Amino acid sequence: MKMKIDIKVTRTLNPKQKPNVDELNFGTQFTDHMFLMDYTQGVGWHDARIVPYAPISLDPAAAVFHYAQEMFEGLKAYKTKEGKVLLFRPDKNAERTKRTNERVCIPEIDGTIFVEAIKAIVAADADWIPEKEGTSLYIRPFIIATEPFLGVRAAKEYLFIIILSPVGPYYKEGLAPTKIFVEDEYVRATAGGTGSIKIGGNYAASLKSQEKAHEKGYSQVLWLDGVERKYVEEIGTSNAFFVIDGEVVTAPLEGTILPGITRDSVIHLLKDWGIKVSEKRMTIKEVYKAYDEGRLTEVFASGTAAVISPVGELCWKDRKIVINKNAIGNLSQRIYDELSGIQLGKLKDRFGWTVEVESYNKG
Ligand SMILES: *Cc1c(COP(=O)(O)O)cnc(C)c1O
């Protein structure tokens, strides 16, 4: 395959034992190799390389440790029944990286190079992609500011890293409805802030709410808008959808929610199926009112990790509502089947969403 960048590959001499496919969980085991590329002001991005997976050494003054100048992405590689390796819309992760970098003053990475780097590391560790139904290889690209400097300004040196983790099905017993706590104390994002980009700081700020939800017996939080704490925005680290009177409603991209690639794919599919989708602001009060009137039929979240995650219960100000008798809704199931079918190469890729990692050779 023709590469846009030269990637020097140093293979490990001590391959690790592959995990048991029945015991995979999320993000605890890593493959044999990682991708690294440096940035130096005046030189640009350089020294793209694949090396054995290992700890990295950084100066304690590295800017990332002090002012959190960093970004990350998340996507997956799937192995089809025929043994092909597929990525799902990686160009969208490249585009989002561009926007994230712009906002936190990290130098731009060319989209083609970003995708080539992902293909190269996935090809290098393709034998780590689990083949069992529901499993995949999670890909985590991220960039950290490495310049040792304690002043507050954009760093002059960065490291772009891609690591890979074989992951199991998000829900061991299939699509299981979750219990969601509506957060009306802490907020995630406000317009003009960083809610629409993927940076670590957003997640550090969300941990408190997540712990609170866990203590109350809920698995995640539903975020309300940061100004009035009225409008529904996101569910944990995924986008939120509400089905009311057959219309699917999701929060608009106005700077406070993360533009999920799964969200975009869900909207595409629904429109293709002729189902009404509206990207509009909706209050949590309207959601409860629709429930009381018997018009709220499904609530679900979308994201790379679980694809679709149905919501079985919401709790807002101590009032609990059980959605669709705590069962998976028809639409949630249909979207899940279609998206995961396309990702796994089982269904026709009508939208040209999958990208094959061609340099991977089974033989
Ligand atoms: C990553 C993320 C999502 C989902 O994005 P996908 O591209 O669909 O994986 C949604 N919300 C937040 C806050 C996220 O970090």
PDBQT file of the ligand as one rigid body, heavy atoms in Angstrom, charges set to zero:
ROOT
HETATM    1  C1  LIG A 401     -16.877  10.383  22.228  1.00  0.00    +0.000 C 
HETATM    2  C2  LIG A 401     -18.109  11.015  22.768  1.00  0.00    +0.000 A 
HETATM    3  C3  LIG A 401     -19.386  10.801  22.207  1.00  0.00    +0.000 A 
HETATM    4  C4  LIG A 401     -19.638   9.801  21.116  1.00  0.00    +0.000 C 
HETATM    5  O1  LIG A 401     -18.922  10.032  19.950  1.00  0.00    +0.000 OA
HETATM    6  P1  LIG A 401     -18.747   8.867  18.889  1.00  0.00    +0.000 P 
HETATM    7  O2  LIG A 401     -17.943   9.507  17.822  1.00  0.00    +0.000 OA
HETATM    8  O3  LIG A 401     -20.092   8.452  18.453  1.00  0.00    +0.000 OA
HETATM    9  O4  LIG A 401     -18.022   7.765  19.596  1.00  0.00    +0.000 OA
HETATM   10  C5  LIG A 401     -20.459  11.511  22.707  1.00  0.00    +0.000 A 
HETATM   11  N1  LIG A 401     -20.325  12.368  23.744  1.00  0.00    +0.000 NA
HETATM   12  C6  LIG A 401     -19.122  12.575  24.332  1.00  0.00    +0.000 A 
HETATM   13  C7  LIG A 401     -19.033  13.532  25.460  1.00  0.00    +0.000 C 
HETATM   14  C8  LIG A 401     -17.989  11.894  23.868  1.00  0.00    +0.000 A 
HETATM   15  O5  LIG A 401     -16.814  12.084  24.458  1.00  0.00    +0.000 OA
ENDROOT
TORSDOF 0
